[in-house]
Amino acid sequence: MSFVAIASTDINVIINQLYFPGWVIKANGKEIPVTITSTGEMSLRLSSGTHIVNAVFRNTPIRIVGNMITTLTGITMLFVFILQIRKNYV
């Protein structure tokens, strides 16, 4: 997600997306700190001027491990299912 913010004074921008570890927010190419609102949305402070803001969701190490476990489990279940079918037809 990206947008351009043009501000005549310092502003607080709330991104209507719930925060979860893995979000990286950059303004003009530099990573900026994000605070979490009471409703869980992301809030960031921008100084006056024009800013190109990019928000990117990246995988965290634990999510990568979880995805690997899920994939391996799915492959194992498929393998067991195929073995059961072959066993029934032999």
N, C-alpha and C positions, 0 to 999 in steps of 0.2 A: 504494500500500500504506500502511496506517496502523494504528497500534496505540496502546494506552494502557499506559504503564509506571508502576508504583507502587513506589517504592523507599524503604526506610528509611535507606539509606546511599548514597553515590555508587556508581554501577554502570557497568560497561562492557557495552554491548549489541552483539551481533554479528548483523547482518541476513544471513540465509541467501540472499543474492543477490550474484552476482559484480559487482564494481565495473566501471563503464565510464564514460568522460566523458559527462556529461549528467545524472547523478543529482544531485538536490537533496534534502537531508534537512533538515526543520524540526522543531523541538521547541517546542511552544506558540507557533507562528507565527514563530519566529526561526530563521534558517538556522544550522546548527551544523556544525563541522568534522568531517570523516569521515577515518578512517585506513583503510588497506587491510591486511588480515591477510595472512599468508604464503600462504594458500590463495586469496587474491583477493577474499574477502568484505569487506563494509563493516562497520566497527566505529565505534561512537560512545560518547562518555562523557556520562552523565547524572548530575546531582546528585540528592541525596535529594529526595523529593517525588513529585507526580503530574505526568506529562508526556504530552501528546498528540503523538505522533511521526507525521509524514507523510513518505513517500518518494515522489518523483515523478521520472520519467525524461523529460527534455526533449531535444529535438533540439539538436545543436550546429551552428554555422555550416557546418562542413565536411560534416556529414551532410545538411544541407538542400541544399547544392550537389550532393552525390552523388545525392540523390533526384531532383533536377531533371534531372541528366544521364541517369539511368536512365530517367526518364519520356520525355524527348526522344528517346532512343535507341529505346525501344519504339514510340513514335509513328512515327518514321522507318522502322523495320523494317516496321511494319504498312502504311505508305504504299507502300514498295517492293514488298511482297508483293502488294498490291492492283494496282499497276501491272503486275506480272508476270502476274497472272491476266488482266487486261484485254488485255494484249499477246497472250497465247496464244489468246484468243477472238476477236480482230479479224482 
